[in-house]
Amino acid sequence: MKIDLDSVRVLNAVVEQGSFAAAAKTLHRAQSAVSYQIRKLESNLNLTIFDRSEYRAVLTSQGEAILSEGKRLLTQAENIEQLARQLGQEWEPSFEVVIDGILEISPIMSVIKSLISEEIPTKISMTMEYLGGVQHRFEQNQADLMLVKEYQASTQLLSHALPEVECLLCVCNEHPLAELQQVDLNTLQQHIELSVHDSSDQDLYSVEHMHFGGERMFYLSDFKSKKQAVLQNIGFGWMPHYLVEKELDSGTLVEVNYRHGSRFSFTPHLVWRAEKALGRTGQKFIDQLLSQI
């Protein structure tokens, strides 16, 4: 059985306009052509769509059911046509971005919200990973873009530097390290150090930046958990400043006075593939993110 969309459109016009003649006028066709399309539809479906026993043809119960489904079919066809037009304007069918969990998520979410509000035809997905897990997921999923703390550069990748992120060594105000005016390496190694696991399990980056080599390490899956561990006075560790700013201001957390430096900064990067040009969604994502930060 073959469904002719044009016949369905004609059927809808006949019902909406109230007669074959009015539908023909609206469709700019001869009335005989409209009648032919309806008979063709009835023949293809082997159903009687109109009862013609009276002066004015009216829908049968079968015709009402066919019209109801036909309207849905026309809507779906219009959606497909609109999608094709949008994709023809170089919108990607799907767009995946992989993000390092140490980065501030708020501006990224603002960009995604903005893209969704524009009702672009692209299916957007976002994955959170850590350290080497970001590039591992980017390559494994053949993702379009990654926002990464550090990565293995190559001629196959293009990148754009983002503003620096500052990290500091902090601890709960009730921790013994909080009371010391100057802390050396030996003193740090006597306490539990908190760290976030590399989510790749590939040892691309075997340790988080600047581990102190103590015997007692406590690993967590993400920086929100790590922050809670610091607040619960389990240990000390590096934290991105934006994530603990309020707690530092209130005195709940304090910066460790490590003699060799209690702060460091890194430059994250936007990275995409050289051989795969970003479409309109990718370009919009980058442009809006750069304006946000």
TORGUTI-772091 format. One record per residue: x, y, z of N, C-alpha, C in turn; residue in three letters. Coordinates in pm, whole numbers, plus 50000, padded with zeros to 5 digits. Example, Ala and Ser with C-alpha at 12.3 -4.5 7.8 and 13.67 -1.06 7.14 Angstrom:
<recs>
513194943150780512304955050780513204967050780ALA;512854977550708513674989450714512905000350787SER;
</recs>
This chain:
<recs>
500854988150000500005000050000500885012450000MET;500625021449909501405033549897500555045649935LYS;501065053550034500375065450079500875077449998ILE;499955084349935500285096149855500025108549941ASP;501085115449979500945127250064500075137949998LEU;500175139249867499385149349797497895146449813ASP;497535133749806496125130049824495665133349966SER;496545131350063496205134550202496005149650217VAL;496865157350151496705172050155495375176250092ARG;495015169849982493745172949916492575169450007VAL;492635157650070491595153550164491425163950276LEU;492525168250332492485178150439491855191250389ASN;492205195250267491665207650211490155206650189ALA;489695195150140488265193250116487475194650246VAL;487965188350352487275188950481487335203050540VAL;488515209350533488655222750589487805233050514GLU;487735231650381486995241450300485505238250290GLN;485145225950321483725222350325483165216450197GLY;483935216750088483425210949962484575208649866SER;484325200449765485315197749663485615210449584PHE;484565218149556484735230349475485595240549549ALA;485315242449678486085252249756487535247649771ALA;487735234649789489095229349800489865231349670ALA;489175229149559489815230949428490265245349411ALA;489435254649455489775268949444490985272249530LYS;490995267149651492115269649743493405263549690THR;493315251749633494495244549584494905248749443LEU;494095257449382494355261949244494385250049147HIS;493385241349163493265229649076491825228749024ARG;491665220848923490315218148872489605209148971ALA;488265210848979487495202449071487625187749035GLN;487715185048906487865171048862489165165048913SER;490235173348921491525168548970491455165449120ALA;490695173649194490525171249337489735158249358VAL;488665156549282487875144249293488715131949260SER;489565133249159490415122049119491365118249233TYR;491955128249301492895125349409492215117949523GLN;490965121849554490255115149662489925100749624ILE;489455098649500489155085049455490415076449451ARG;491525082749413492805075549411493195071149552LYS;492985080149650493295076849789492405065549838LEU;491115066049805490195055349845490595042049782GLU;491035042849658491435030649588492695024649650SER;493665033249679494925028549737494705022349875ASN;493785028149952493545023250088492445012550092LEU;491725011049980490605001749973489575004850081ASN;489255017850094488295022650193487385033050128LEU;486205034850186485315045650143485505057350239THR;486095068150189486405079450274485235089250281ILE;484525091150170483375100150167482105092350135PHE;481035095850205479695090750175479065100550075ASP;478825095849953478325104549847476825102249819ARG;476145095949912474715092849891473835105049907SER;474325115249975473555127649994474045138249896GLU;473375149849902473735160949813475185165349836TYR;475585166349965476955170249999477705158250055ARG;478875155349999479675143950046480165146550189ALA;480035136350273480495137650412481455126050444VAL;482325128550540483285118250579482595106350643LEU;483015094450606482595082450676483425081350804THR;483065071950890483875069751012485285065550975SER;485395057750866486735054050817487485066250768GLN;486755075050699487375087250649487855096150761GLY;487095097050871487495105250985488795099851047GLU;488885086751056490105080551112491305083151022ALA;491085081750890492165084250794492605098850800ILE;491665108150810491995122350816492795125550942LEU;492395119551054493105122051180494575117851170SER;494785105751117496165101051101496875108850990GLU;496115112650887496705120050777497235133550821GLY;496515140250912496985153150963498325151451036LYS;498435140651111499715138051179500825135551078ARG;500485128150974501465125250869501915137950800LEU;501005147150775501355159850711502245168250802LEU;501935168250931502765175651027504185170151030THR;504295156751033505615150551034506385153750906GLN;505675153650794506335156850666506835171250666ALA;506025180350721506455194350729507675195650820GLU;507695188150930508855188551020510115183650951ASN;509975172850872511125167450799511625177550696ILE;510695183850627511085193850526511795205750591GLU;511295210050708511925221150778513325217250826GLN;513435204950878514735200050923515715199550807LEU;515255194850692516125194050575516605207950532ALA;515695217650541516095231350506517155236550603ARG;516965233550733517915238250833519265231350819GLN;519215218150794520455210650777521175215250650LEU;520415219250552521005224650430521735237650453GLY;521445244050565522155256150603523335252950694GLN;523765240250693524975235650760524815234250912GLU;523575231650959523405227651098523835213051111TRP;524565209651216524935195851238523725187951288GLU;523535175351243522455167151298522635164851448PRO;523895163151491524195161251634525515168251666SER;525665171751793526865178851837527175174351979PHE;528375168751999528775163752131530005171352179GLU;529945175952303531065182852365531465175552493VAL;532765173752513533295167152632534015177652715VAL;533735178152844534205188952930534975183353048ILE;536095189753080536845186053200536105191553321ASP;535845182853418535055186553535535685196753626GLY;536945200453603537555210853685537115224653640ILE;536545225653520536165238653464534785243053515LEU;534605256153520533335261653566532245258353465GLU;531155252453513530125247453424529075258053390ILE;528945268353473527875278153456527865284753318SER;528985290153268528935296353135528645286353023PRO;529085274053040528825263752940527335260652934ILE;526705259453051525255256953056524485268652997MET;524965280853019524295292552962524295291952810SER;525415287452752525505286252607524545275552556VAL;524535264052622523645253252580522185257452591ILE;521835264552699520475269552715520105279052602LYS;521055287652565520815297152456520585289852324SER;521385279552297521225272052173519885264852168LEU;519485259252282518195252252288517055262052267ILE;517165274052325516095283952312515945288752168SER;517015287752089516945291551948516285280751862GLU;515995269351924515335258151856516095253751732GLU;517415252851746518215248051636517945233051616ILE;518145227551497517775213751469518795203551518PRO;519835207951585520925199151627520635192651762THR;520895179651771520805172551899522125174651973LYS;522055181152089523265184652164523425175252283ILE;524645170352304524935162152421526245166752485SER;526325165252616527505169652690527935158552786MET;529235155852790529785145652878530855151852965THR;530865148153093531855153253189532885142453217MET;534165145953201535255136753233536335144453309GLU;537415137453346538485143753423539845139853369TYR;540725150053362542105148053318542155140653184LEU;542905129553177543045122353051541755116453000GLY;540745115253088539455109953048538745118752947GLY;539085131752946538425140852852538825137452709VAL;540125136652683540575133452547540235119152510GLN;540285110252607539925096252580538475095352532HIS;537545102452600536145102352561535935109452427ARG;536655120452408536585128052284536925119252164PHE;537965111152179538385102452069537485090152057GLU;537115084452170536285072452169534915075052107GLN;534315086552142532975089852092533005097451960ASN;534225100651913534345109251796533525122051817GLN;533675127851937532945139951973533435151751890ALA;532645162351889532935173851804533885183751870ASP;533835184752002534565195352071534905190652212LEU;536055195052264536335192552405536885205252469MET;536505207252596537055217752679537915210752782LEU;539225212852774540145203952842541225211552918VAL;541595206053033542665211853115544015209953048LYS;544265197953003545485195052928545195183352833GLU;545915182952725545655172652625546915169952544TYR;546895158852471548025155252386547805161652249GLN;548545172152222548385179752099548875171751978ALA;548295174651861548745168451737548345177351621SER;548855174351504548515182251384547065179751341THR;546425169651398545045166451365544035174051450GLN;544555181951545543685189251635543935204251626LEU;542865211951632542945226451640542475230751778LEU;542965242151827542605246151962542515261351975SER;541835265452079541715279552114541895280652265HIS;542845288852309543095290352452541955297852519ALA;541605293552640540595299952722541265307252838LEU;540545315952909541145322953023541705313353127PRO;542765317653194543415309453296542465306053411GLU;542675294353468541925290153587542925289053701VAL;542635295653811543535295353927543085284754027GLU;544035277154076543775267054179544595270454304CYS;544085266654418544835269054541544725257154634LEU;545715256054719545785245054815544985249354937LEU;543915242054966543065246455077542705234955170CYS;542165238955285541875229455391540785235255479VAL;540075226955552539055231455645539705239555757CYS;538985249455808539565257955914539825250556044ASN;539305238156058539545230156178540715220456160GLU;541285220156042542395211056014543685216456076HIS;544575207656123545835212356182546655221156089PRO;546605218755959547375226955864546895241455860LEU;545625243555897545055257055890545705266655990ALA;546295261256097546855269656202548335272856182GLU;548965266256085550395267956067550715279955979LEU;551695287956022552095299755945552905296055822GLN;553655284955832554415280355716554455265155718GLN;554145259155602554045244655592555075239655491VAL;555885229855534556855224255440556335210955385ASP;557095205055292556655192755226556505181355325LEU;557405180055419557345169155516556065169855598ASN;555675181855633554445183655712553215179755629THR;553175183855502552065180155416551935165055404LEU;553055158255392553045143855370552535135955490GLN;552395142655603551875136055723550345136055727GLN;549735142955633548265144155633547685137855506HIS;546395135255509545705129255395545565139655283ILE;546015135855163545865144455046544685139654963GLU;543865149054920542675146054841542965148454694LEU;542485139554609542725140954466541545135454386SER;541435139754261540395134854170541035124954073VAL;540385113554056540875103153966540865107753820HIS;541835103353745541775104253599540695094553553ASP;539655099753486538505091353452538725082353332SER;539905083253270540145075053151540575060853183SER;541195058753299541805045953333542865041953233ASP;543395051753160544405049053059545775054453099GLN;545845060653217547105066553266547695076653169ASP;546825084253101547345094853015548015105553099LEU;547425108353215548035117253313547945109753445TYR;549055104253489549015094553599548615100753732SER;548865113853751548505120353877547965134153847VAL;547185139253939546725153053929547935162153948GLU;547845174353898548955183853902549455185754045HIS;550755184354063551445187654189550995179354308MET;551025166254296550865157754413552085159154502HIS;551915156254631552985158854725553705146254773PHE;553285134654723554045122454747553845115954881GLY;552805119854956552545113555085551975099655067GLY;552005091755175551525077955168550005076955174GLU;549375087355229547915086755245547235095655142ARG;546665089055040545935096054935544475091454938MET;543575100854921542165097454914541635102854781PHE;541215093554693540775097354559539245098454554TYR;538805108554479537375110754460537075111454311LEU;535785110754277535415110054136535255123754070SER;535045134454151534805147554094535125158354197ASP;535115170954151535535181954238534455186054338PHE;533195183354312532175186054412532355176754532LYS;532645164054503532915154554612534185158354685SER;535185162754612536445166754674536225178854765LYS;535415188354720535115199954803534445195654933LYS;533495186354923532835181455044533815174555138GLN;534765167255081535765160455163536635170655237ALA;536975181655169537755192255236536915198555346VAL;535655201655318534775207755418534545198655537LEU;534545185555513534345175855621535645173055698GLN;536695180355663537975179255735538625165455720ASN;538425159555599539065146655573540525148455534ILE;540825159255462542195161555419542335174955350GLY;543465176755281543725189255209543845186155060PHE;543755196554978543915194154835543785206754753GLY;544165205454625544015216454530542555217754488TRP;542085230054483540725232654438540715244754345MET;539885244554239539735256554156539125267854242PRO;539685279854228539295290954314537795293954304HIS;537225293554183535815297154167534895288154248TYR;535345275554274534495265854341534495267354493LEU;535515274054547535615275454694535675290054737VAL;535385299154645535525313354674534675317754794GLU;533425313454799532535317454909533035311955043LYS;533495299555041533965293355165535255299855214GLU;536095304255122537315311455162536965325055222LEU;536015331955159535595345055210534975344055350ASP;534235333155374533585331555505534525325855610SER;535675320555567536625314755661536385300055689GLY;535385294055623535135279755641536305271555588THR;536865275955476538085270055421539195280555427LEU;540425275855441541565285055443542625279855346VAL;543435289055296544535285455207545705280655289GLU;546275269355250547425263755320548655272255290VAL;549385275955392550575284155374551785275355339ASN;551725269255223552805260555179553975269055132TYR;555135266255181556305274755160556735275355014ARG;556415265254935556825264954795555715269654699HIS;554665275154757553605280654673552295273154688GLY;551255280454722549945274354745548965277154632SER;549475282454519548595285354406549285281554275ARG;548485277654179548985275954043547835278653947PHE;548145281853825547135284453722547395275753600SER;546355272553528546505265253403545625271753299PHE;545955269453172545195274953061544425263752993THR;543115263353012542305253152941542185256652793PRO;541775246952715541645249152570540335243352517HIS;539805250052417538785244452331539515236852221LEU;539135224552196539835216452097538825209652005VAL;539095209851875538275202851777539155196951669TRP;538585189551576539345182151476539655190751354ARG;540895189751307541315197651192540625193051064ALA;540365179951054539825174650929538295175650925GLU;537675179651035536215180451041535815194651079LYS;535455202450978535095216351005533835216951091ALA;533835225951189532675227751273531535233951193LEU;530325229051216529155234751151528645246851227GLY;527425250751197526875262851258526695261451408ARG;526315249651456526145247651599527485248951671THR;528525242551616529845243451676530375257651680GLY;530175264951571530645278751566529875287451665GLN;528565285351672527755292851768528195289751912LYS;528455276951939528875273052073530145280352113PHE;531135280252023532405286752054532235301852068ILE;531525308051975531345322651980530635326952108ASP;529585319852143528835323652263529615320852390GLN;530375309752391531175306752510532255317352531LEU;532915321452424533955331552437533375344852484LEU;532175347952440531555360452485531125359352633SER;530785347052678530385345052816531565346652912GLN;532725341852870533865341352964534865352552940ILE;
</recs>
